[in-house]
Amino acid sequence: MELIAENLRVTRGYRTVFAGLGFSVSEGGALILAGPNGAGKSTLLRILAGLLPVEEGEVRFGDVSLRADRGAFVDHVVHTGHLDALKPAFTAWETLAFQADLYGAPRGRIEAALDALDLGFLSDQPVRVLSAGQKRRLGLARLALIERPLWLLDEPTVSLDAKSAARVAQMARDHCAQGGLVVAATHIDLGIDGAARLDPAAFAPGESPSDFSRDDAVLDGDAW
């Protein structure tokens, strides 16, 4: 299936983040979101994840429209954002068990998902004792747990050492090789052959800072 976005427009406060934005990603392909902080990379990923409304334009995955049937669209998606979405009192295994139940994945995949991110030895440890990198890997383990074709990754290698970052990059390459799609905001090279690049800032209308309120500063950077 193909992911197609056409003529997307998003406004935050008094500022239009981007307008007229469009792209397509074919089965087995990847799109890397580039650009400075505040360019709208996270905003675009949240739109594709169904977390923000489509103000103008259209997004389709195969024959499923995000605007017409959000539920059916997001059933194809797994999204990892800036936050790892972990409960400190849960063990690593309990964390993935909760996510398996939430997304309808078999609990039988939990051990393999932990091993995919080299977390099997921490299965019975509570999240509160994990390091920042281990928490990040546990948050990313849902990629191996939930079998969905469209991966939306927002800076997936933050807090990871070089070995772990390489492991995540390999997971992304394997996903594409198996016919999946990846849309990622990342500053490292995932090594996905033929990956396209998109800078949402290229679709900004070009307002100067004086064109919007100082109150909009709270929307800058990672808040988007």
N, C-alpha and C positions, 0 to 999 in steps of 0.2 A: 504494500500500500504506500501511497505518497502523502506526505504532509504538505499542505499548501496554505499559505497565508496571503491575503490580498487586501491592500489598501487599509492597513490597520492604523488607527488613530487613538492616542491615549493622552488625557489631560490630567495633571495633578495640580490642585490648587488653581493658580492663575497661569500655569505654564503648560504648554503642549510639549510633551516629552518627545513624541514622534508622530508623524502623519504620512500617509501614503506608503507605509512600510509593507513590503511583500517579499516572499521567498518561497522556494519549494525544496523539499528534501525527499529523495526517492528511497525506496526500500534498500537497506544496506548502506545508506549514506549518513553523513554527519554534517552539522552546521555549527561552526564555532563563532560565538558572539564575542566580538572584540570592542575596543573603545574605552574611553576614560570612565572614572567613577561618575555616576549620575547620568550616563548616556541612555539608560533604560534597559540594560541587559536583564536585570532581575525582574523588572516590570514585564518584559516580553515573556520570560519564562513563566511568570505567574499567570499571565493571560493564557498561555498554552496549557497550563495545569488546571485551568478552570477556576482559579482563585481570584481573578480580577475580571470584570466584565469587558466584553468587546464593545467599545463605544461606537466605532465605525469599522466597516470592513468585515471580512469573513475568514474563518479558519476551518479547514476540512482535513480529516484524516481518512483517506479512502473516500467512501461515500457518506461519512458521518460529519455533520456540521456542528461545530462548537456552539453556535448561537441557537440552532434549532433543537439540539438534543445534547445538552451539556453532560448529562449523566452517561450516555452512551460514549461520548467522546473521551471523558476522563477514565473510563474503564480500560482504555488503551494505554494509559499514562502511569509512569512512576516518576515522582519529582523529589529531588533532594535540594533543599534550600540552604541558606546560610546557617540556620539553627539545626541541630541534630535531632530534635524532637525526642528526647530521652527523659525517662522518669528516674531520678536518682535512686529510689528505693528498689527498683526492679533489677534483677540480675540481667546479664547479657542475654541469656536464654529466654527469660521471661519477656524481655523487650521484643524479641523477634516473635515470640508466641503471640503477643498482643497484636503485632503488625500482621502476622499470618491470619489471625482471626478477623482482623479489620478488613483486609484486602481479599479474603477468601482463598488464601494460599494454604496448602497442606503443611501441617506442623512437621511432617517428615522431612521437609527441606531445611529445617533450622540448622542442624549440625553442618550441613554442606555450606550454607550461607555464612556461618561463622568461620568455617575453614577457608572460605574464599577470600576473607579479609584477615586471615591469620589470627583469629580470635578464639579458636576452639579451646585453648588452655584457660581462657577467662570466662567460660560459659556460666559458671556458678558465682561469678563475682558481681557485686552490686555496681551499678553505673557510677555511683558517687566516688568509688575508689579508682576509677579508670583515669588515665592521663588524657590530655586534650586530643592527642592523636588517636588513642584507642577509642575515645568517644566518637570521633569523626568516622573512624572505620566502622564502628557499630551502626552509626547512622546510615552509612553507605551499604551496609550488608543487606538492606531491603532490596537493593538492585538484584542480588543473587537469589533472594527469597521470593520475590513477586515476579512472575513471568508475564511481563507486558512489553509490547513492541517499541513503545516510544519512551526513551529515557530523557528527562530534562534535568540537567546537572548545573547547579549554581556554585561555581568555585569549589568543585569536589575535592581538590587536593589541599585546601587550606588546613594547616596544622599537621600535615603529613610529612614524614621524612621521605627521602628520595626513594627508598625501597618500596614504601607503601604507595607513593604517588605512581611509581611505575606499575604496581599491581593494579591500581584503579585504571590507569591508561590501558593496560592489557585487557581488562574486563570490558572496557568500551570498545576496543578493537574486536574482541571476540563477539560482542553483541551485534556489531555491524556485520561481521562475517557470517553470522547466522540469520541475517535478514532483518535485524532490528534497525532502529533509527536513533540517533543521538543528537540532541541540541544542547550545547554546553557553553556556559560562560566560564572561561578558564584562561589563565596566563601561561600555562604550560602546553607544550605540544603533545597531544594525545597520540600522535602517530597514526591517525586514521587516513588511509590512502584516499585521495580525492575529496577530502573534507572541504566544504565551502566556508567562506568567512563572511560575516555580516557585522557592520558597525551601526547600531541603531542611531547613533549621533548623526549619521549621514542623512537621516530622515527628519532631523529636528528643523522646525521652521526658521530658527536663527534669531530668536528674541535675544536682546541684550539683557544683562542683569537688571537694568532699570525698568524693564517691561513687566516685572512681576514683583510681588510683595516680598519684603524681607522675611515674613512669616513662612515663606516657602522653603527657607533654608532647612527646615526640619525634614524636608523631603529629599535632601541631597544624599548622594552616596549610597551606602548600604541600606538605608531606609527604603529605597525603591525596590 
